[in-house]
């Protein structure tokens, strides 16, 4: 199986990706937050810093581009190719209002004819035709309605995408409601390109339920779930192996279907455990990851106020793993001085380093 780490703007920066790769296992590819090349300015200094090879080291990275202009996409892909990247991902999934209003991200899905022309131009470029750079797509299933999907699927099938990463929500869902598994099921059947699933896999148990429903899917993308529990990819690999899903042996399997009940797998995150050696070791690892991340941001960002904003954004997910630390969590999120913040972290994670 393969596990991808989804791009999350403002969170999965090169510093975060590198440290996650250092402290945690299980992720095969990290996708960058979107780059927005334009006809005049190209990519920003901040965007360039995020994809520079020297800032990514050995971390396996695929850059993502957000645009609705084929020439801008190709210019960005050419620059990324110069830096050694051999795959570029097109963002057709971002639901942000400011992005959608410019007919980018999932907003581009509302203009299928323009999207088709975009792909026609991109795949006619020699760089793409010759295989110097492959193109993958991360998409939602429509802007306003799942009924838009069949036409979008026809468009995707006209082009040799490396992978089609499907988040089965529409744009107006944002991250609410339940991913539309029926549309995903049809897409899995209809797609001429390899399909990756993305959406609401927050635990090993959730993955097993997904695997039970879609045993043929070998690649999943995780986003908010990994930021909430950095060890999630490891957890998923562990429960998959223990249920025999990796080899297809009859061990929690029935004709290739994973059995969740009775599998004897504890899928609860050890971060949430109140005590025990496993929980203590995981908190120690998280503390080391956190402290190096905090130190790194203090080196590259101006002022503790900006650093605290960045770290609080990450903690807005992490705190979901610590339901018993609500008071300390509130103090952390209200902290205006670094000393207040670090005292709250100490209370939540303890003196584990």
KAZI-V785553 format. One record per pair of residues at least 12 apart in sequence whose C-alpha atoms are under 8 Angstrom apart, sorted by the first residue. I is the first residue (numbers start at 1). J is the second residue. Records with the same first field share a line. If there is no record, write none. Layout:
I: J + J
This chain:
1: 218 + 219 + 246
2: 27 + 28 + 218 + 219 + 220
3: 26 + 27 + 28 + 29 + 219 + 220 + 221 + 222 + 233
4: 27 + 28 + 29 + 30 + 31 + 219 + 220 + 221 + 222
5: 27 + 28 + 29 + 30 + 31 + 221 + 222 + 223 + 226
6: 30 + 31 + 32 + 221 + 222 + 223
7: 30 + 31 + 32 + 33 + 34 + 223
8: 32 + 33 + 223
9: 33 + 34
10: 33 + 310
11: 310 + 313 + 314
12: 32 + 33
13: 32 + 33 + 50
14: 32 + 50 + 51 + 55 + 56
15: 55 + 293 + 296 + 297
16: 293
17: 30 + 59
18: 56 + 57 + 59
19: 289 + 292 + 293
20: 230 + 289
21: 59
23: 285 + 289
24: 230 + 231 + 234
25: 231 + 233 + 234
26: 233 + 234 + 237
27: 233
28: 60
29: 59 + 60 + 61 + 62
30: 59 + 60 + 61 + 62
31: 61 + 62 + 63 + 64
32: 50 + 51 + 61 + 62 + 63 + 64
33: 63 + 64
34: 63 + 64 + 65 + 66 + 91
35: 47 + 63 + 64 + 65 + 66
36: 65 + 66 + 67
37: 65 + 66 + 67 + 72 + 73 + 75 + 76
38: 72
39: 71 + 72
42: 76
43: 76
51: 63
52: 83
53: 83 + 84
62: 85 + 87 + 88 + 89
63: 80 + 85 + 87 + 88 + 89
64: 88 + 89 + 90 + 91
65: 88 + 89 + 90 + 91
66: 90 + 91 + 92 + 104 + 105
67: 90 + 91 + 104 + 105
68: 103 + 104 + 108 + 115 + 118
69: 118
70: 118 + 119 + 121 + 122
71: 122
73: 122
74: 122 + 125
77: 133
78: 127
81: 132 + 133
85: 133
86: 132 + 133 + 134
87: 133 + 134 + 135 + 136
88: 133 + 134 + 135 + 136
89: 135 + 136 + 137 + 138
90: 135 + 136 + 137 + 138
91: 105 + 106 + 137 + 138 + 139
92: 104 + 105 + 106 + 107 + 108 + 109 + 137 + 138 + 139 + 140
93: 105 + 106 + 138 + 139 + 140 + 167 + 171
94: 106 + 171
95: 107 + 171 + 172 + 174
96: 174
106: 139 + 140 + 142 + 143 + 170 + 171
107: 143 + 171
109: 142 + 143 + 152
110: 142 + 143
112: 151 + 152 + 155
116: 155
119: 159
123: 159
134: 161 + 162
135: 161 + 162 + 163
136: 161 + 162 + 163 + 164 + 165
137: 161 + 163 + 164 + 165
138: 164 + 165 + 166 + 167
139: 164 + 165 + 166 + 167
140: 166 + 167 + 168 + 169 + 170 + 171
141: 166 + 167 + 168 + 169 + 170 + 183
142: 169 + 170 + 171
143: 170 + 171 + 172
144: 170 + 171 + 172
145: 170
146: 169 + 170 + 183
149: 183
153: 187 + 190 + 191
156: 191
157: 191 + 192 + 193
160: 193
161: 193 + 194
162: 193 + 194
163: 193 + 194 + 195 + 196
164: 193 + 194 + 195 + 196
165: 195 + 196 + 197 + 198 + 221
166: 184 + 195 + 196 + 197 + 198
167: 179 + 197 + 198 + 199
168: 180 + 181 + 183 + 184 + 198 + 199
179: 199 + 200
185: 214
195: 217 + 219
196: 217 + 218 + 219 + 220 + 221
197: 217 + 219 + 220 + 221
198: 220 + 221 + 222
199: 221 + 222
200: 222 + 225
201: 222 + 225
202: 222 + 224 + 225 + 226 + 232
203: 225 + 232 + 235 + 236 + 267 + 268 + 269
204: 232 + 235 + 236 + 239 + 267 + 268
205: 260 + 267 + 268
207: 236
208: 239 + 240 + 258 + 259 + 260
209: 258 + 260
211: 257 + 258
212: 257 + 258 + 259 + 260
213: 257
215: 256 + 257 + 258
224: 317
227: 314 + 317 + 318
228: 314 + 315 + 317 + 318 + 319 + 320 + 321
229: 269 + 271 + 318 + 321
230: 286
232: 269
235: 267 + 269
239: 265 + 267
242: 265
243: 258 + 259 + 263
245: 258
269: 321
270: 282
271: 283 + 321 + 322
272: 321 + 322 + 323
283: 349 + 352
284: 349 + 352 + 353
287: 349 + 352 + 353
288: 353
294: 307 + 311
304: 337 + 338
305: 336 + 337
308: 336 + 338 + 341
312: 332 + 333
315: 333
322: 348
325: 348
328: 344 + 345 + 347 + 348
329: 344 + 348
331: 344
332: 344 + 345
